[in-house]
């Protein structure tokens, strides 16, 4: 199967997932309660929507970058890509669950936090496994030096480590703090996490190829 077909399929799944986020947004119903009050009371839904929108956007950036690095794909990469998409399509469900239960308190709130955090962790693990496999299996078309390879893997490993920490902090303190902590992760991946890494004909590189710079999500 060609790389372009996998990318197009993945882009389609990402587009559907990011669109489904808006399905659970509700402007309220006609009643004695002012519409502005109804919308204000639903702030967790809108806040979770914005967070998940940019999380999926950050995933799209990193997915595009990973496939820019590759010159071919193998069966394992295809399976890891499917694993990533499995978690991506559950983000709208996790977002709605958080919005509905996170502020209720008790066991339901903890479960909602675990669902949202678990989906984010599954996404982070599958994304890291994709990056690790691409580098170690030599699927890249331009060389990446060992230091740059470690830098890239660290940035993906960061998500694997930080999402469980954020979830634990939210469970031990308050549900809204998860939105803030995850927002900081998004800022990282759309900011410092997009700094370029050096690829090209570097000494001690993993493979051979032309010299160019590419962003690192």
Secondary structure, 3 states (H helix, E strand, C coil): CCHHHHHHHHHHHHHHHHHHHHHHCCCCCCCCCCHHHHHHHCHHHHHHHHHHHHHHHHHHHHHHHHHHHECCCCHHHHHHHHHHHHHHCCHHHHHHHHHHHCCCCHHHHHHHHHHHHHHHHHHHHHHHHHHHHHHHCCCECCCEEHHHHHHHHHHHHHHHHHHHHHHHHHHHCCCHHHHHHHHHHHHHHHCHHHCEEEECCCCCECCCCCCEEEECC
